[in-house]
Amino acid sequence: MKKNLWIVLFLLLTLLLLRYLPDGIFDSFVSNNIEISGDGEIGMNNFDSVVIAIKLGVSAIIAAVVLIVCRRLVRKPR
């Protein structure tokens, strides 16, 4: 497949995973392991930003692994 298609698939898969991965796992990880500074609304904004950043990183890693496996299956000689 063309390189542009792999890039589009990576972005689409990353966004889908970002949307559908459960927030609870990341919320509990951040609240138990990461110190968030700020009071009230600022603290909650910082908390939500950290959760979204971690979710985005995990989604990108999962999408990259899935695409690498798919690429190897497509290139496999028959």
Long-range contacts (C-beta under 8 A, 24 or more apart in sequence): 1-71, 1-74, 6-67, 6-71, 9-67, 10-60, 10-63, 10-64, 10-67, 13-62, 13-63, 13-66, 13-67, 14-56, 14-59, 14-60, 14-63, 15-59, 17-58, 17-59, 17-62, 17-63, 18-55, 18-56, 18-59, 21-55, 21-58, 21-59, 23-51, 23-55, 26-51, 26-54, 26-55, 26-58, 27-51, 29-54, 30-54
